[in-house]
Amino acid sequence: SAPLTEVIREAAEPHTNRVKDVVIHCSGDDETDMATPIILRRPEIIHGLRTLIQNAVDFSRATVWVDARWTAKTVSIRIMDDGPGYPPPMLGRIGDPFMRYRKTERERHARPEYEGMGLGLFIAKTLLERSGAELSFANGNERSNGKIRGAVVEVVWPRDMIAAPTLPKGEGIGENRPFEI
């Protein structure tokens, strides 16, 4: 287990030394629960968040924002960028495997090297959903410090799905849980 902020930093770490800024902000929404939640440090959560952050960095112009919020009942992470956003015809299909989108001439010029098939987002979405999260994909509107037109991904868990159990000091959490297929 680890604090939520550290799990986010671990997921973002491979992308923080690239040319673009990754800004992480975390805060509790409840006055009664301001302490950072301790969550299970599960590989599927780290990999899923890492892929979402990587996509945001790949398509952003200069900045990616990762905002985490929690209440007594939920934990949510919103990843936003200042890039072009998702093509509107694709919004309902994001996270589907082998999703192809025919780029406009302008899009081909902006990122000629990128020819994704949607598998990374599909895998990230699947891993995060298996951890109990619900994901939503949208395009941004505005942010107080300027325009965000880029992509917005929100990942929301019921807090009890990812919160580490509170055990007496020195007591383990038990055997690993089997994967359910």
N, C-alpha and C positions, 0 to 999 in steps of 0.2 A: 504494500500500500504506500501511497505518497500523497502529499497535498495536491489538489487539483491544479494549482498554478505550476507546480513542478512537472506534472504530467504534460501539460500544455507546452511548457518550455522544452521538454524532451522531444515532443512531436515536432516542434518548430525548429529545433536546433540545426538540422542539416541545411536549412534555408535562410538562416539569419545572417550568414556571411556573404550572401549574394549581393548584387548591386542594389537591390530594393530593400526598403525598411519593412520589418515585421514588428508591429506595435501590439503588445499584449497588455490587456487591461482586465482585471478581475475584481469583482465586488459582490457582496451579498445584498439581496433585495429586502430581506427581513431585518428589522431592527433587533429582533430577538436572536438572529443567527448570522452574525457578521463574520465569524471565524471561517477561514477557508476550509472547505470540506476535505476530509481525507478519503480518497477513493482507492478502489482496487486498481493497481497498476497492471492492467491487462494488455497483452500485446495487440489484440484486435482493436482496442481503443487507440493506442499509440499509433499503430499503422494507419488506421482509418483517418485520424486527425492529421497525420503527417501528409497523407495523400491530398486531402482537402487543402491544406496549407500550401503544398507544392503547386497545385493547380492555380491557386490564387496568386502565388508569386510568379508563376510562368506567364500569366495573362495580365498582371497588373502593370501599370505604367511606372509607378514609383513606390506605392505603399500598400501594405496588407494590414488590416486590423483584425485582431483576434480578441473578442470580448466574451468573457465568461461571467455568468451571473448564477446565483443560487438562491433558493428559498428553502424552507423546511421540507418542501415536497419535491422540488425539481432542481436539476442542474442543467444549464444550457450554455452552449458555446456557439457564438456567431462569428463566422469568418467572412470578411468583406474585403473587396479590393477596389482599386480605382481604374480598372481596365475597361474593356468594351462591354462586359457583361455577357450573359448567355444569349445566343440568338433566340428571339422570341418564339419562333416556331418549335424550338427544341425544349422549352421549359417543362412541358408535361412529360417528356421522355428522358430527362436527365436521370442517370443511374441505371438505365437499361443497357444490357450488353450489346456490343457491336452497333452502337448508335452512330450513324453517319449523317453528316450535314454537308451539303454542297456549299462551299464558301463563295461569298461574293468576291469580285475582283479586288475590292478594297481589303477584305479580310486576308486573301491570299498574299497581297502585298505586305500587310502588317506582320504576318507570321508565316512566311513561306515554308519554313522548316517543319512546322507542326502539322501533323496529319493523324490526330488521335482517333481511336475507335470507341472511346467511352469505357474501355475495360477497367482503367484505374478507378474511375468514379463508381463503376458497378461494384468492384471489389471493396472499396472503402465503404460504400453504402451498405453492402451486405454485412461486412464485419461489424459496423457500428449498430445496425439493426439487431444483430445477434446478441449484442451487449445490452439490448433493451432500449436503444435510442430510436427516436423518430427524427427523420431528416426532412427539411424543406429547402427548396432551391428557388431563388428569385433574383431579380435585378434591383439594384439599389436606387434610391431617390436622391436624398441629400443628407449631408452630415453637417454639423454646426460649423466646422472649420473649412467647409468648401463642398464642392460637388463630388458625390460618389455615384458613378454611373455603372459601376462594375457589378460583379456577381456577389450574391449573398447566399451563404449556406448556413442554416441553423440546425444544430444538433441538440435535441432535448431528451434527457433521461428522467424517469422517476428517480428521485434521489436514492431510494432504497435499492435500486438496481445496481448502482455503482459505488455506493458508500461502503467503505471498509467496516467490517464488524468491530464493535468496541469490545475488547476482551481484557481480562485482567492481565497486567504486565507479565510478560514471559510466556503467556499461553498462545499456542499456535492456532491457526484458523481451520486446521483439519486437512483431510485429504483433498487432492485436486478433484474438481467436479468433472464428470465425463462430458464430452461433447454430445449434444443431441442432434441427430440427423433426421 
